[in-house]
Amino acid sequence: MNSWWRSGVVYQIYPKSFYDTNNDGIGDIRGIIEKLDYLELLGVEALWLCPIYESPQIDNGYDISDYRKIHSMFGSNEDLEELIKKAHKRNMKIIMDLVLNHTSDQHIWFIESKRSKDNPYRDCYFWKDGKKGKEPTNWGSYFGGSAWTYDDNTGQYYLHFFAKEQPDINWENVKVRQEIWDVMRYWMDRGVDGWRVDSISSISKYLEFADYEDTSEYSIGKYHVNGPKLHTYIKEMNEEVLSKYDCMTVGEASGSTTEDGILFTDPKRKELDMIFTFEHMTIDSNFNSEKGRYELIPLDLRKLKEIMFKWQIDLEGQGWNALYWENHDQARIISRWGNDKEYRIECAKMYATVLHMMKGTPYIYQGEEIGMTNCDFKLDEFDDIGIKNAYKELVIEKKLMDKEEFLDAANIIVRDHSRTPMQWDENINGGFTDGTPWIKLNPRYKEINVKKALEDSGSIFYHYQKLIKLRKEKDIIVHGSFHPILERDEQIFSYMRIYDDERLLVVANFFDKKVWFIKPEEIKENQGEILISNYKDSPASINKITLRPYEAIVYKL
């Protein structure tokens, strides 16, 4: 099989917010088709589309009611097939998002499952009797509250790790798995080139249904991920479907260690190509607090490097990393950890450089390549069900935070910031639509947009374009081993890549204060050739560098 994804870069599209062609305020498939030339200019190898299937949109499409039908607000099945063909003509792949941990409660399986305890579809989901007048277990939902909801009709509870409208699928049922394989074949036979599999680490359940031992009312932890048959199911998926196609797979695998990462991605095991991990994106919240992710703590660069370096080193020669800062579930990185005002351009280029020079497949989230920022929402402007549930729990019910404190945290970390409309130009609604956008438009669109980026040869866009081009030209970036430098430094992110007799040195100032980079003893050269930098006059000498705010330099030694 062709491993194009090792040297390629994937661009993630949130279709609802990408480009609207019928002026209903919602992005659509024809909007993606119209912007293929732009994506080709950027140089990406593949487009990952967030879910566009039939859905009640309780969780913005991650609650699927019909896996074989495109939601009418995005277009039609024929529109998707046209997108696939036109992307392929430009040598770009199409990666679809597949939600396999749960369905919508409007899926025909669940509608039937609710009818009676002896319905043929009952065993497609998890139904349990209550315990001592309460839920079957103290398992919590990722969106707050219990992971169980009571059904009056049959007098039992059903399991949902996410919203109550997203009941978890029972993978123990062989007919369920066979239907999933058929869905995958259906789309791949129509040209889909691979899958991003949502919540893959949660598909196998701990059937003992034991309580968590802590005293929390509803807990989240070991019983939510890495169940006993997880890898058995994925191996079956590979054998039945994936091995029959030239495709790419990436699984969303929360709760995974590097040991788990190897189990998922070691080619000899024939499971997935790579996984998304969450470890590096959780270090700015105090999850030991009752406030959880809404109690923010300062970024500890040493901790960030420890996590990212560990994934690089531990997977070396055994697995493959998926590299990202932003996606549809994360806020904009330059607003979250960086400086999106005085140093927005330098900051955005620094994050890009650090990530794209590492070993693995880089992912660019729409708008990241032009330096889009967080939006500064008011409380009633948020759309996400997760934040609405969190506000109800933390502010109204438990009174752990006041409204202002909650809003301050939300405007740094929550995922609606990544879902604001793509900013194409300085015209009304940022060129996204002539209608009313489904979610708030970032007011900085006149300053930050694609049109301005393409007109400026020094823009963030062209920095990304150059990074993508370097990856295609330099085998060392794809295949070279990874060697960390200055692991305990509190301000500098630095590492080397080595491939045969080639060496690259990456040096980056992660903050907005100047800092000295003192050449480590293992580097004998006094200067190097600069492959890319986010300042025009970075020094060729590497003996002692004064790194300016967010300065990032890649040297060929």
Buried (B, 14 or more C-beta within 10 A) or exposed (E): EEBBBBBBBBBBBBBBBBBBBBEBBBBBBBBBBEBBEBBBEBBBBBBBBBBBBBBBBBBBBBBBBBBEBBBEBBBBEEBBBBBBEBBEEEEBBBBBBBBBBBBBBBBEBBBBBBEEEEBEBBBBBBBBEEBEEEBBBBBBBBBBBBBBBBEEEBEBBBBBBBBBBBBBBBBBBEEBBEBBBEBBBEBBEEBBBBBBBBBBBBBBBBEEBEEBEEEEEBBBEEBBBBBEBBBEBBBBBBEBBBEEBEBBBBBBBBBBBBEBBBBBBBEEBEBBBBBBBBBBBBBBBBEEEEBBBBBBEEBEBEEBBBBBBBBBBBBEEBBBBBBBBBBBBBBBBBBBBBBBEEBBBBBBBBBBBBBBBBBBBBBBBBBBBBBBBBBBBEBEEBBBBBBBBBBEBBBEEEEBBEEEBBBEBBBBBBBBBBBBBBBBBBEEBBBBBBEEBBBBBBEBBEEBBBBBBBEEEEBBBBBBBBBBEBBBEBEBBBBBBBBBBBEEBEBBBBBBBBBEEBBBBBBBBBBBEEBEBEBEEEBEBEEBEBBBBBBEEBBEEBEEBEBBBBBBBBBBB
